[in-house]
Amino acid sequence: FQLFSKTYTKSLLESVEKCLAVLPKEYSETSRRKLKQLQEYGPISYLQHMSQDEVTKISSSVQEIDERCSGLVKAASSIFESAIEEKKAAEEKKYQISNCEIDWQRMPIACSLLRSTEKSIDGDIQSILWSNKPTFKHNDRLGLNFKVAPNPFEEGSCRLAYMGRFEPSVQEDLWFELVEFVVIKDLKRKDTSRLSEDIEAYLEIREYAYLFANKYNDILGEGNAVKFVEVFIVDIKMNGEYKTMERCLNKNMYKKWINNDGIVNVSDYEPILDTFSHWTHEFSNGQMIVVDLQGEKRNG
């Protein structure tokens, strides 16, 4: 509901609550919680974790709304139906995940000149936390003779990951000469009206995490360094438009230490990252916390 004004959204949510009232009886006890989820994230989030059977029940309930209901209720019903159709389409769509060895010599060049845009903030994390409007700047890099695998090698909850490669011998930018292999991440579900905004926000989050890490490393010393890889926006005509790009890490060493909800992996506990996540919350006086910490651990 982020596309609507606050007034309209309030009216629409009241109508959605009426929609929830006609759901099957087993949903009545959780309707308030689900309404809050709707308010914060929209109907796609409401449906995404439900089984196909549950979605079908909701679809039937929404369709049974009396045609004499107000236009707003109908509007809410329409939004639900659109979300249901998208959910069904997502269930039906299968991505071909491939972990086969890639023959880069035979792979055609996808882009002879690839513009990659990095987003950074002027200042350190302490000064930015005191500022309501931090200043972001964009830095462009140009990579030459870029190739990308046709199929993703990994699928996350929101993104598909493709392997990419820059020919090191022809690069004019040192970054692309040193970082031969990269990962291109593509959103699975796209709202084309917000795609660019969502990716910009993704880069801003990375930049905040990077600045937190710089401050944390100053306190602990380089021996306990937490580092975040660079993330770029790239425009590749592959399954859509804008993607993100980052250097490829060693997947044999790849681990996830803290998930999106801040839950720590106790079976492979990493105290430095656990402390870092907690410290970001304390240092920012509760304004922020860095979670979803995953990657590889390197010595030295």
Residue, then its C-alpha position, 0 to 999 in steps of 0.5 A: f500500500q505504499l503507492f497510496s496516500k495516507t488517507y486512502t491507505k487508512s480507508l483501504l485498510e479498514s476495507v481490508e479488515k472487512c475482507l479478512a472478516v469473511l475469510p474461513k473461520e480458522y483465520s479469524e483469531t489471527s486476522r489482527r496480526k495479518l492486518k498489521q502485516l498487510q499494513e506494513y508490507g502489503p498483500i504479497s507478504y501476506l500471501q507469500h508464506m502460505s500454501q497453495d491450498e490456503v491461497t485458494k481458500i482466501s481467493s474463494s472468500v474474497q470472491e464471495i464479497d457482496e457486490r453491494c459493498s463499498g468501492l473501497v472494499k472492492a478495491a481491496s478485493s481487487i488487490f487481493e486477487s492480483a496478489i493471489e494471481e502473482k502468488k500462483a504464478a510464482e508457485e508455477k514458475k521454476y528456475q533452472i539452477s545450475n552448478c555445472e562448470i562454466d566454459w567461459q572461453r565459449m561463453p559469448i560476451a554479454c556486454s563489451l562495456l559494463r557501467s557499474t555504479e557504487k553508492s557511498i556516503d560522505g562522512d563517518i557513521q557517527s556524523i551520519l547518525w546525527s544527520n537527518k539527510p546524509t549525502f550520498k554520491h555515486n561512483d561509476r566504474l567501467g568493466l570490459n568484456f563481461k560474460v554472465a552464465p545463462n542460469p543461476f547457480e543459487e536461489g535465495s528467498c528474494r534473489l537469483a544469483y548468476m556467475g559473471r566474469f570480466e576478462p582480466s587482460v583487457q581491463e582498464d580499471l584495476w578493480f575489474e582486473l583484480v576481481e575477475f569473477v563476480v555475482i550478479k543478483d536479480l530480484k525474483r519478484k519485480d515491481t518495475s515502478r519501484l525496482s530502481e528505488d529498491i536497489e538504491a535502498y539495498l546499496e544504502i543499507r550496504e553503505y551504512a553497514y560498511l561505515f559501522a564496520n569501519k568504526y568497529n574495526d577502529i575500536l577492535g583493531e584490524g586483527n578482528a576486521v569486519k569487511f563488507v564487499e562492494v556492491f554495484i548497480v549494473d544495467i544488464k538486459m537479462n530477465g529485466e533491468y537493473k541488477t546488483m553486482e558484487r565480488c564472488l566469494n569462495k562458496n566452499m568457505y561461505k557461511k551464514w552467521i546471523n539471519n535477517d531476524g538477528i538469530v545467531n547460528v549457534s552451531d557455527y558461532e562467530p563471536i566477533l560478528d555477534t558482538f558487531s551486530h549487538w554493538t551497531h544497535e548500542f552505538s546507534n542508540g537503537q536507531m539501527i542494527v546490522v543483521d543478515l551477516q554471511g560470507e567467508k572468514r579469512n585469516g590475516 
